[in-house]
Amino acid sequence: MRLTTSRLLLLLFVGWAVSAMCAGIVSGTLTLIKGELGLTSEEAGRVLSSWLLGMLLGAFAVGYVADRVGARAGWASRCRQGRLGGAGSPSL
């Protein structure tokens, strides 16, 4: 199947929208997280900055893997990263 320009733009838009929605959810719930964990504004800023930095580094890592060994292996690598992050989080 050959991608036309409009289909490619639509796919790129959907990817951007999902990413923006995820960032919006975290930003919108940050005040609730801050209150629940008793964080100061500085600590909440560090949490958000760490999350964004993790997203950036993860995107570069998965992109590198996808370029080297293929998109399927890149997606599998991303799923493994998510599981490692979840396993490393404290249980409440």
Biopython code that builds the backbone (N, CA, C, O; Angstrom):
import numpy as np
from Bio.PDB.StructureBuilder import StructureBuilder

atoms = [
    (1, "MET", "N", (0.846, -1.180, 0.000)),
    (1, "MET", "CA", (0.000, 0.000, 0.000)),
    (1, "MET", "C", (0.885, 1.236, 0.000)),
    (1, "MET", "O", (1.822, 1.346, 0.791)),
    (2, "ARG", "N", (0.586, 2.131, -0.867)),
    (2, "ARG", "CA", (1.373, 3.357, -0.971)),
    (2, "ARG", "C", (0.693, 4.460, -0.169)),
    (2, "ARG", "O", (-0.508, 4.695, -0.300)),
    (3, "LEU", "N", (1.484, 5.131, 0.661)),
    (3, "LEU", "CA", (0.932, 6.224, 1.465)),
    (3, "LEU", "C", (0.880, 7.502, 0.648)),
    (3, "LEU", "O", (1.874, 7.911, 0.049)),
    (4, "THR", "N", (-0.271, 8.120, 0.631)),
    (4, "THR", "CA", (-0.369, 9.418, -0.004)),
    (4, "THR", "C", (-0.006, 10.476, 1.034)),
    (4, "THR", "O", (0.081, 10.178, 2.225)),
    (5, "THR", "N", (0.198, 11.671, 0.597)),
    (5, "THR", "CA", (0.569, 12.756, 1.501)),
    (5, "THR", "C", (-0.503, 13.002, 2.554)),
    (5, "THR", "O", (-0.192, 13.224, 3.724)),
    (6, "SER", "N", (-1.753, 12.963, 2.143)),
    (6, "SER", "CA", (-2.833, 13.222, 3.105)),
    (6, "SER", "C", (-2.924, 12.106, 4.150)),
    (6, "SER", "O", (-3.188, 12.385, 5.320)),
    (7, "ARG", "N", (-2.713, 10.863, 3.755)),
    (7, "ARG", "CA", (-2.725, 9.765, 4.729)),
    (7, "ARG", "C", (-1.554, 9.872, 5.698)),
    (7, "ARG", "O", (-1.706, 9.644, 6.898)),
    (8, "LEU", "N", (-0.400, 10.217, 5.174)),
    (8, "LEU", "CA", (0.771, 10.382, 6.027)),
    (8, "LEU", "C", (0.553, 11.505, 7.034)),
    (8, "LEU", "O", (0.875, 11.356, 8.213)),
    (9, "LEU", "N", (0.012, 12.621, 6.575)),
    (9, "LEU", "CA", (-0.278, 13.726, 7.491)),
    (9, "LEU", "C", (-1.312, 13.330, 8.531)),
    (9, "LEU", "O", (-1.203, 13.728, 9.691)),
    (10, "LEU", "N", (-2.309, 12.557, 8.137)),
    (10, "LEU", "CA", (-3.318, 12.086, 9.082)),
    (10, "LEU", "C", (-2.683, 11.187, 10.144)),
    (10, "LEU", "O", (-2.980, 11.333, 11.330)),
    (11, "LEU", "N", (-1.822, 10.269, 9.739)),
    (11, "LEU", "CA", (-1.140, 9.393, 10.695)),
    (11, "LEU", "C", (-0.258, 10.193, 11.647)),
    (11, "LEU", "O", (-0.238, 9.931, 12.850)),
    (12, "LEU", "N", (0.466, 11.160, 11.113)),
    (12, "LEU", "CA", (1.319, 12.003, 11.956)),
    (12, "LEU", "C", (0.478, 12.814, 12.940)),
    (12, "LEU", "O", (0.864, 12.977, 14.097)),
    (13, "PHE", "N", (-0.663, 13.319, 12.489)),
    (13, "PHE", "CA", (-1.541, 14.086, 13.368)),
    (13, "PHE", "C", (-2.078, 13.224, 14.497)),
    (13, "PHE", "O", (-2.124, 13.662, 15.647)),
    (14, "VAL", "N", (-2.485, 12.002, 14.180)),
    (14, "VAL", "CA", (-3.013, 11.105, 15.220)),
    (14, "VAL", "C", (-1.935, 10.804, 16.251)),
    (14, "VAL", "O", (-2.210, 10.821, 17.450)),
    (15, "GLY", "N", (-0.722, 10.531, 15.807)),
    (15, "GLY", "CA", (0.384, 10.293, 16.735)),
    (15, "GLY", "C", (0.647, 11.497, 17.619)),
    (15, "GLY", "O", (0.853, 11.351, 18.824)),
    (16, "TRP", "N", (0.643, 12.680, 17.033)),
    (16, "TRP", "CA", (0.857, 13.896, 17.815)),
    (16, "TRP", "C", (-0.275, 14.102, 18.817)),
    (16, "TRP", "O", (-0.027, 14.477, 19.963)),
    (17, "ALA", "N", (-1.514, 13.858, 18.393)),
    (17, "ALA", "CA", (-2.670, 14.080, 19.262)),
    (17, "ALA", "C", (-2.636, 13.145, 20.472)),
    (17, "ALA", "O", (-2.945, 13.564, 21.587)),
    (18, "VAL", "N", (-2.268, 11.898, 20.259)),
    (18, "VAL", "CA", (-2.190, 10.949, 21.368)),
    (18, "VAL", "C", (-1.107, 11.374, 22.352)),
    (18, "VAL", "O", (-1.311, 11.315, 23.564)),
    (19, "SER", "N", (0.032, 11.797, 21.842)),
    (19, "SER", "CA", (1.120, 12.253, 22.709)),
    (19, "SER", "C", (0.722, 13.504, 23.481)),
    (19, "SER", "O", (1.011, 13.621, 24.672)),
    (20, "ALA", "N", (0.063, 14.433, 22.809)),
    (20, "ALA", "CA", (-0.371, 15.663, 23.470)),
    (20, "ALA", "C", (-1.428, 15.363, 24.526)),
    (20, "ALA", "O", (-1.449, 16.003, 25.578)),
    (21, "MET", "N", (-2.304, 14.399, 24.259)),
    (21, "MET", "CA", (-3.319, 14.026, 25.229)),
    (21, "MET", "C", (-2.667, 13.453, 26.487)),
    (21, "MET", "O", (-3.093, 13.754, 27.602)),
    (22, "CYS", "N", (-1.654, 12.641, 26.312)),
    (22, "CYS", "CA", (-0.945, 12.055, 27.446)),
    (22, "CYS", "C", (-0.291, 13.156, 28.282)),
    (22, "CYS", "O", (-0.366, 13.132, 29.511)),
    (23, "ALA", "N", (0.340, 14.108, 27.626)),
    (23, "ALA", "CA", (0.966, 15.221, 28.348)),
    (23, "ALA", "C", (-0.089, 16.064, 29.055)),
    (23, "ALA", "O", (0.142, 16.540, 30.166)),
    (24, "GLY", "N", (-1.236, 16.252, 28.426)),
    (24, "GLY", "CA", (-2.312, 17.021, 29.047)),
    (24, "GLY", "C", (-2.887, 16.341, 30.273)),
    (24, "GLY", "O", (-3.245, 17.003, 31.248)),
    (25, "ILE", "N", (-2.975, 15.024, 30.227)),
    (25, "ILE", "CA", (-3.488, 14.283, 31.381)),
    (25, "ILE", "C", (-2.545, 14.441, 32.563)),
    (25, "ILE", "O", (-2.991, 14.678, 33.686)),
    (26, "VAL", "N", (-1.253, 14.313, 32.321)),
    (26, "VAL", "CA", (-0.284, 14.440, 33.412)),
    (26, "VAL", "C", (-0.285, 15.863, 33.966)),
    (26, "VAL", "O", (-0.261, 16.052, 35.182)),
    (27, "SER", "N", (-0.312, 16.850, 33.096)),
    (27, "SER", "CA", (-0.321, 18.236, 33.567)),
    (27, "SER", "C", (-1.603, 18.553, 34.327)),
    (27, "SER", "O", (-1.576, 19.294, 35.310)),
    (28, "GLY", "N", (-2.719, 17.997, 33.878)),
    (28, "GLY", "CA", (-3.990, 18.252, 34.541)),
    (28, "GLY", "C", (-4.117, 17.575, 35.890)),
    (28, "GLY", "O", (-4.813, 18.075, 36.775)),
    (29, "THR", "N", (-3.457, 16.452, 36.055)),
    (29, "THR", "CA", (-3.550, 15.735, 37.327)),
    (29, "THR", "C", (-2.392, 16.032, 38.264)),
    (29, "THR", "O", (-2.338, 15.500, 39.373)),
    (30, "LEU", "N", (-1.473, 16.872, 37.832)),
    (30, "LEU", "CA", (-0.303, 17.158, 38.666)),
    (30, "LEU", "C", (-0.698, 17.784, 40.001)),
    (30, "LEU", "O", (-0.078, 17.487, 41.022)),
    (31, "THR", "N", (-1.710, 18.637, 40.014)),
    (31, "THR", "CA", (-2.134, 19.234, 41.289)),
    (31, "THR", "C", (-2.704, 18.177, 42.226)),
    (31, "THR", "O", (-2.504, 18.255, 43.438)),
    (32, "LEU", "N", (-3.410, 17.192, 41.683)),
    (32, "LEU", "CA", (-3.928, 16.102, 42.511)),
    (32, "LEU", "C", (-2.797, 15.230, 43.055)),
    (32, "LEU", "O", (-2.808, 14.828, 44.219)),
    (33, "ILE", "N", (-1.824, 14.949, 42.192)),
    (33, "ILE", "CA", (-0.656, 14.168, 42.621)),
    (33, "ILE", "C", (0.108, 14.927, 43.688)),
    (33, "ILE", "O", (0.550, 14.350, 44.682)),
    (34, "LYS", "N", (0.259, 16.213, 43.475)),
    (34, "LYS", "CA", (0.975, 17.066, 44.430)),
    (34, "LYS", "C", (0.302, 17.034, 45.801)),
    (34, "LYS", "O", (0.977, 16.915, 46.823)),
    (35, "GLY", "N", (-1.016, 17.139, 45.825)),
    (35, "GLY", "CA", (-1.745, 17.113, 47.085)),
    (35, "GLY", "C", (-1.715, 15.741, 47.745)),
    (35, "GLY", "O", (-1.573, 15.642, 48.964)),
    (36, "GLU", "N", (-1.845, 14.689, 46.957)),
    (36, "GLU", "CA", (-1.872, 13.323, 47.490)),
    (36, "GLU", "C", (-0.540, 12.929, 48.121)),
    (36, "GLU", "O", (-0.508, 12.283, 49.169)),
    (37, "LEU", "N", (0.561, 13.322, 47.477)),
    (37, "LEU", "CA", (1.881, 12.939, 47.970)),
    (37, "LEU", "C", (2.521, 14.010, 48.848)),
    (37, "LEU", "O", (3.614, 13.805, 49.375)),
    (38, "GLY", "N", (1.858, 15.140, 49.007)),
    (38, "GLY", "CA", (2.395, 16.219, 49.837)),
    (38, "GLY", "C", (3.658, 16.842, 49.266)),
    (38, "GLY", "O", (4.587, 17.163, 50.007)),
    (39, "LEU", "N", (3.694, 17.013, 47.943)),
    (39, "LEU", "CA", (4.870, 17.576, 47.290)),
    (39, "LEU", "C", (4.829, 19.093, 47.296)),
    (39, "LEU", "O", (3.759, 19.698, 47.239)),
    (40, "THR", "N", (5.995, 19.696, 47.366)),
    (40, "THR", "CA", (6.077, 21.147, 47.193)),
    (40, "THR", "C", (6.013, 21.445, 45.692)),
    (40, "THR", "O", (6.075, 20.531, 44.870)),
    (41, "SER", "N", (5.889, 22.712, 45.345)),
    (41, "SER", "CA", (5.845, 23.076, 43.921)),
    (41, "SER", "C", (7.147, 22.712, 43.226)),
    (41, "SER", "O", (7.140, 22.294, 42.068)),
    (42, "GLU", "N", (8.253, 22.867, 43.923)),
    (42, "GLU", "CA", (9.555, 22.526, 43.346)),
    (42, "GLU", "C", (9.648, 21.016, 43.081)),
    (42, "GLU", "O", (10.126, 20.596, 42.027)),
    (43, "GLU", "N", (9.198, 20.222, 44.024)),
    (43, "GLU", "CA", (9.235, 18.763, 43.853)),
    (43, "GLU", "C", (8.303, 18.320, 42.731)),
    (43, "GLU", "O", (8.644, 17.423, 41.960)),
    (44, "ALA", "N", (7.137, 18.937, 42.635)),
    (44, "ALA", "CA", (6.203, 18.611, 41.548)),
    (44, "ALA", "C", (6.815, 18.969, 40.196)),
    (44, "ALA", "O", (6.637, 18.242, 39.218)),
    (45, "GLY", "N", (7.533, 20.087, 40.144)),
    (45, "GLY", "CA", (8.223, 20.467, 38.918)),
    (45, "GLY", "C", (9.293, 19.468, 38.538)),
    (45, "GLY", "O", (9.485, 19.176, 37.358)),
    (46, "ARG", "N", (9.989, 18.944, 39.529)),
    (46, "ARG", "CA", (11.005, 17.916, 39.259)),
    (46, "ARG", "C", (10.365, 16.634, 38.737)),
    (46, "ARG", "O", (10.899, 15.992, 37.832)),
    (47, "VAL", "N", (9.225, 16.265, 39.307)),
    (47, "VAL", "CA", (8.512, 15.069, 38.840)),
    (47, "VAL", "C", (8.117, 15.239, 37.379)),
    (47, "VAL", "O", (8.349, 14.341, 36.569)),
    (48, "LEU", "N", (7.531, 16.362, 37.035)),
    (48, "LEU", "CA", (7.102, 16.604, 35.660)),
    (48, "LEU", "C", (8.294, 16.676, 34.709)),
    (48, "LEU", "O", (8.244, 16.123, 33.611)),
    (49, "SER", "N", (9.357, 17.348, 35.120)),
    (49, "SER", "CA", (10.546, 17.444, 34.271)),
    (49, "SER", "C", (11.184, 16.081, 34.058)),
    (49, "SER", "O", (11.643, 15.778, 32.957)),
    (50, "SER", "N", (11.217, 15.262, 35.091)),
    (50, "SER", "CA", (11.776, 13.914, 34.967)),
    (50, "SER", "C", (10.948, 13.071, 34.014)),
    (50, "SER", "O", (11.494, 12.305, 33.220)),
    (51, "TRP", "N", (9.633, 13.209, 34.091)),
    (51, "TRP", "CA", (8.754, 12.464, 33.199)),
    (51, "TRP", "C", (8.991, 12.875, 31.741)),
    (51, "TRP", "O", (9.082, 12.022, 30.858)),
    (52, "LEU", "N", (9.090, 14.176, 31.499)),
    (52, "LEU", "CA", (9.314, 14.654, 30.134)),
    (52, "LEU", "C", (10.689, 14.242, 29.614)),
    (52, "LEU", "O", (10.827, 13.881, 28.445)),
    (53, "LEU", "N", (11.702, 14.294, 30.470)),
    (53, "LEU", "CA", (13.043, 13.865, 30.073)),
    (53, "LEU", "C", (13.052, 12.374, 29.755)),
    (53, "LEU", "O", (13.697, 11.944, 28.798)),
    (54, "GLY", "N", (12.341, 11.593, 30.551)),
    (54, "GLY", "CA", (12.229, 10.160, 30.283)),
    (54, "GLY", "C", (11.561, 9.880, 28.951)),
    (54, "GLY", "O", (11.976, 8.981, 28.220)),
    (55, "MET", "N", (10.527, 10.649, 28.632)),
    (55, "MET", "CA", (9.867, 10.494, 27.326)),
    (55, "MET", "C", (10.826, 10.809, 26.186)),
    (55, "MET", "O", (10.858, 10.103, 25.178)),
    (56, "LEU", "N", (11.605, 11.870, 26.351)),
    (56, "LEU", "CA", (12.556, 12.274, 25.311)),
    (56, "LEU", "C", (13.623, 11.209, 25.095)),
    (56, "LEU", "O", (13.898, 10.814, 23.962)),
    (57, "LEU", "N", (14.220, 10.750, 26.186)),
    (57, "LEU", "CA", (15.276, 9.737, 26.072)),
    (57, "LEU", "C", (14.717, 8.424, 25.535)),
    (57, "LEU", "O", (15.367, 7.749, 24.736)),
    (58, "GLY", "N", (13.515, 8.063, 25.971)),
    (58, "GLY", "CA", (12.890, 6.846, 25.462)),
    (58, "GLY", "C", (12.596, 6.923, 23.976)),
    (58, "GLY", "O", (12.764, 5.939, 23.257)),
    (59, "ALA", "N", (12.158, 8.087, 23.510)),
    (59, "ALA", "CA", (11.878, 8.253, 22.078)),
    (59, "ALA", "C", (13.149, 8.117, 21.253)),
    (59, "ALA", "O", (13.137, 7.494, 20.192)),
    (60, "PHE", "N", (14.241, 8.691, 21.730)),
    (60, "PHE", "CA", (15.513, 8.553, 21.011)),
    (60, "PHE", "C", (15.981, 7.104, 21.004)),
    (60, "PHE", "O", (16.450, 6.603, 19.982)),
    (61, "ALA", "N", (15.853, 6.432, 22.145)),
    (61, "ALA", "CA", (16.306, 5.038, 22.232)),
    (61, "ALA", "C", (15.487, 4.131, 21.325)),
    (61, "ALA", "O", (16.049, 3.308, 20.603)),
    (62, "VAL", "N", (14.176, 4.272, 21.353)),
    (62, "VAL", "CA", (13.318, 3.432, 20.516)),
    (62, "VAL", "C", (13.522, 3.757, 19.042)),
    (62, "VAL", "O", (13.516, 2.856, 18.203)),
    (63, "GLY", "N", (13.702, 5.024, 18.719)),
    (63, "GLY", "CA", (13.980, 5.404, 17.335)),
    (63, "GLY", "C", (15.276, 4.801, 16.830)),
    (63, "GLY", "O", (15.349, 4.344, 15.689)),
    (64, "TYR", "N", (16.292, 4.796, 17.667)),
    (64, "TYR", "CA", (17.577, 4.202, 17.298)),
    (64, "TYR", "C", (17.422, 2.710, 17.055)),
    (64, "TYR", "O", (17.906, 2.188, 16.051)),
    (65, "VAL", "N", (16.753, 2.024, 17.965)),
    (65, "VAL", "CA", (16.535, 0.583, 17.811)),
    (65, "VAL", "C", (15.720, 0.306, 16.547)),
    (65, "VAL", "O", (16.039, -0.616, 15.796)),
    (66, "ALA", "N", (14.676, 1.094, 16.308)),
    (66, "ALA", "CA", (13.842, 0.888, 15.123)),
    (66, "ALA", "C", (14.640, 1.102, 13.839)),
    (66, "ALA", "O", (14.435, 0.385, 12.859)),
    (67, "ASP", "N", (15.545, 2.077, 13.832)),
    (67, "ASP", "CA", (16.379, 2.308, 12.652)),
    (67, "ASP", "C", (17.358, 1.160, 12.422)),
    (67, "ASP", "O", (17.656, 0.814, 11.279)),
    (68, "ARG", "N", (17.851, 0.580, 13.490)),
    (68, "ARG", "CA", (18.872, -0.465, 13.363)),
    (68, "ARG", "C", (18.293, -1.849, 13.080)),
    (68, "ARG", "O", (18.820, -2.575, 12.237)),
    (69, "VAL", "N", (17.226, -2.220, 13.765)),
    (69, "VAL", "CA", (16.738, -3.594, 13.646)),
    (69, "VAL", "C", (15.301, -3.707, 13.155)),
    (69, "VAL", "O", (14.815, -4.818, 12.946)),
    (70, "GLY", "N", (14.616, -2.599, 12.967)),
    (70, "GLY", "CA", (13.265, -2.644, 12.438)),
    (70, "GLY", "C", (12.227, -2.103, 13.404)),
    (70, "GLY", "O", (12.445, -2.032, 14.614)),
    (71, "ALA", "N", (11.098, -1.727, 12.839)),
    (71, "ALA", "CA", (10.039, -1.094, 13.633)),
    (71, "ALA", "C", (9.422, -2.048, 14.644)),
    (71, "ALA", "O", (9.090, -1.634, 15.755)),
    (72, "ARG", "N", (9.261, -3.313, 14.284)),
    (72, "ARG", "CA", (8.648, -4.275, 15.212)),
    (72, "ARG", "C", (9.522, -4.446, 16.455)),
    (72, "ARG", "O", (9.008, -4.464, 17.574)),
    (73, "ALA", "N", (10.829, -4.570, 16.270)),
    (73, "ALA", "CA", (11.738, -4.695, 17.409)),
    (73, "ALA", "C", (11.774, -3.393, 18.204)),
    (73, "ALA", "O", (11.930, -3.419, 19.425)),
    (74, "GLY", "N", (11.632, -2.263, 17.529)),
    (74, "GLY", "CA", (11.583, -0.977, 18.225)),
    (74, "GLY", "C", (10.360, -0.872, 19.114)),
    (74, "GLY", "O", (10.446, -0.384, 20.241)),
    (75, "TRP", "N", (9.218, -1.331, 18.611)),
    (75, "TRP", "CA", (7.990, -1.305, 19.416)),
    (75, "TRP", "C", (8.105, -2.265, 20.594)),
    (75, "TRP", "O", (7.667, -1.942, 21.698)),
    (76, "ALA", "N", (8.689, -3.441, 20.373)),
    (76, "ALA", "CA", (8.887, -4.402, 21.468)),
    (76, "ALA", "C", (9.814, -3.811, 22.524)),
    (76, "ALA", "O", (9.607, -4.019, 23.720)),
    (77, "SER", "N", (10.831, -3.077, 22.088)),
    (77, "SER", "CA", (11.741, -2.419, 23.025)),
    (77, "SER", "C", (10.998, -1.383, 23.856)),
    (77, "SER", "O", (11.246, -1.258, 25.055)),
    (78, "ARG", "N", (10.102, -0.651, 23.240)),
    (78, "ARG", "CA", (9.322, 0.358, 23.954)),
    (78, "ARG", "C", (8.421, -0.299, 25.007)),
    (78, "ARG", "O", (8.273, 0.209, 26.118)),
    (79, "CYS", "N", (7.827, -1.428, 24.639)),
    (79, "CYS", "CA", (6.968, -2.140, 25.592)),
    (79, "CYS", "C", (7.777, -2.645, 26.783)),
    (79, "CYS", "O", (7.307, -2.602, 27.920)),
    (80, "ARG", "N", (8.993, -3.122, 26.522)),
    (80, "ARG", "CA", (9.857, -3.577, 27.621)),
    (80, "ARG", "C", (10.219, -2.413, 28.531)),
    (80, "ARG", "O", (10.253, -2.565, 29.752)),
    (81, "GLN", "N", (10.487, -1.258, 27.947)),
    (81, "GLN", "CA", (10.812, -0.080, 28.764)),
    (81, "GLN", "C", (9.651, 0.274, 29.672)),
    (81, "GLN", "O", (9.858, 0.621, 30.835)),
    (82, "GLY", "N", (8.439, 0.192, 29.160)),
    (82, "GLY", "CA", (7.259, 0.490, 29.968)),
    (82, "GLY", "C", (7.093, -0.480, 31.115)),
    (82, "GLY", "O", (6.736, -0.085, 32.225)),
    (83, "ARG", "N", (7.353, -1.757, 30.851)),
    (83, "ARG", "CA", (7.252, -2.748, 31.916)),
    (83, "ARG", "C", (8.318, -2.531, 32.981)),
    (83, "ARG", "O", (8.044, -2.691, 34.171)),
    (84, "LEU", "N", (9.528, -2.169, 32.569)),
    (84, "LEU", "CA", (10.587, -1.890, 33.542)),
    (84, "LEU", "C", (10.239, -0.688, 34.402)),
    (84, "LEU", "O", (10.477, -0.691, 35.610)),
    (85, "GLY", "N", (9.678, 0.331, 33.785)),
    (85, "GLY", "CA", (9.261, 1.517, 34.542)),
    (85, "GLY", "C", (8.159, 1.194, 35.535)),
    (85, "GLY", "O", (8.171, 1.679, 36.666)),
    (86, "GLY", "N", (7.215, 0.380, 35.113)),
    (86, "GLY", "CA", (6.140, -0.022, 36.009)),
    (86, "GLY", "C", (6.624, -0.908, 37.131)),
    (86, "GLY", "O", (6.138, -0.812, 38.258)),
    (87, "ALA", "N", (7.583, -1.776, 36.833)),
    (87, "ALA", "CA", (8.114, -2.680, 37.865)),
    (87, "ALA", "C", (8.938, -1.905, 38.884)),
    (87, "ALA", "O", (9.026, -2.304, 40.045)),
    (88, "GLY", "N", (9.542, -0.803, 38.458)),
    (88, "GLY", "CA", (10.372, -0.023, 39.360)),
    (88, "GLY", "C", (9.592, 0.975, 40.199)),
    (88, "GLY", "O", (10.161, 1.614, 41.085)),
    (89, "SER", "N", (8.301, 1.119, 39.936)),
    (89, "SER", "CA", (7.513, 2.083, 40.696)),
    (89, "SER", "C", (7.089, 1.480, 42.050)),
    (89, "SER", "O", (6.845, 0.278, 42.155)),
    (90, "PRO", "N", (7.011, 2.317, 43.053)),
    (90, "PRO", "CA", (6.623, 1.775, 44.361)),
    (90, "PRO", "C", (5.147, 1.416, 44.378)),
    (90, "PRO", "O", (4.324, 2.101, 43.770)),
    (91, "SER", "N", (4.824, 0.359, 45.062)),
    (91, "SER", "CA", (3.413, -0.015, 45.197)),
    (91, "SER", "C", (2.825, 0.715, 46.400)),
    (91, "SER", "O", (3.487, 0.894, 47.422)),
    (92, "LEU", "N", (1.577, 1.129, 46.258)),
    (92, "LEU", "CA", (0.938, 1.875, 47.354)),
    (92, "LEU", "C", (0.031, 0.996, 48.150)),
    (92, "LEU", "O", (-0.589, 1.456, 49.109)),
]
sb = StructureBuilder()
sb.init_structure("model")
sb.init_model(0)
sb.init_chain("A")
sb.init_seg("    ")
for serial, (resi, resn, name, xyz) in enumerate(atoms, 1):
    if name == "N":
        sb.init_residue(resn, " ", resi, " ")
    sb.init_atom(name, np.array(xyz, "f"), 0.0, 1.0, " ", f" {name:<3s}", serial, name[0])
structure = sb.get_structure()
